[in-house]
Amino acid sequence: MRILSLSLVLLAMTCVPAVQAANAAAANNHPIAIVIHGGAGTISPKDMTPALEAEYRFMLRKALDTGYGVLKKGGTSLDAVQAAI
């Protein structure tokens, strides 16, 4: 769980520029986009169980959908990042 928390913190640090760009695009009636980063470092394949991978993917998808939803409703990039983490 600690690795997952670290991944979400890293997500916040790495997606701010992408979220800002998406917000600017939305303001100009362009499609919006959001990019997330799943963390840094390496998890050994022997340590990555199917259940752990499913948990990572679920949480990353949840962060992605949450941030995107904020932008889609006209929220700011900061709002999107805060909601995602």
C-alpha positions in Angstrom: 0.0 0.0 0.0 3.0 2.3 0.7 4.1 1.9 -2.9 0.6 2.7 -4.2 0.5 5.9 -2.1 3.9 6.9 -3.4 2.7 6.3 -6.9 -0.3 8.6 -6.4 2.0 11.3 -5.0 4.2 10.9 -8.0 1.1 11.1 -10.2 0.3 14.5 -8.7 3.8 15.8 -9.4 3.9 14.5 -13.0 0.5 15.2 -14.3 0.2 18.9 -13.5 1.5 20.1 -16.9 -0.7 17.7 -18.7 -3.7 18.8 -16.7 -2.9 22.4 -17.2 -2.7 21.9 -21.0 -6.0 19.9 -20.9 -7.7 22.7 -19.0 -6.5 25.3 -21.5 -7.7 23.2 -24.4 -11.1 22.8 -22.8 -11.4 26.6 -22.4 -11.0 26.8 -26.2 -13.6 24.2 -26.9 -11.0 21.6 -27.7 -11.1 18.0 -26.4 -9.4 17.6 -23.1 -6.9 14.9 -22.1 -5.2 13.8 -18.9 -2.0 11.8 -18.5 -1.0 10.0 -15.4 2.2 8.3 -14.3 2.1 5.1 -12.5 5.1 5.7 -10.3 8.8 5.4 -10.4 11.2 2.6 -9.8 10.8 -1.0 -10.5 8.7 -3.7 -9.0 10.2 -7.1 -9.6 8.0 -9.3 -11.8 8.3 -12.0 -9.1 6.7 -9.6 -6.6 3.9 -8.4 -8.8 1.0 -10.8 -8.2 -2.1 -10.6 -10.4 -4.0 -9.2 -7.4 -1.4 -6.5 -6.8 -1.4 -5.6 -10.5 -5.2 -5.4 -10.5 -5.0 -3.1 -7.4 -2.5 -0.8 -9.2 -4.5 -0.6 -12.3 -7.8 0.0 -10.4 -6.3 2.9 -8.5 -4.6 4.4 -11.5 -7.9 4.2 -13.5 -9.8 5.7 -10.5 -7.3 8.7 -10.4 -7.5 9.1 -14.2 -11.3 9.1 -14.2 -11.6 11.4 -11.2 -9.1 14.0 -12.7 -10.7 13.9 -16.1 -14.2 14.3 -14.6 -13.1 17.5 -12.9 -11.7 18.9 -16.1 -14.7 17.9 -18.1 -16.9 19.9 -15.7 -14.7 23.0 -16.2 -12.6 22.6 -13.1 -9.0 23.9 -12.9 -5.9 21.8 -13.3 -5.2 22.2 -9.6 -8.7 20.9 -8.8 -8.2 17.9 -11.0 -4.9 17.0 -9.4 -6.2 17.4 -5.9 -9.2 15.2 -6.7 -7.1 12.6 -8.4 -4.8 12.1 -5.4 
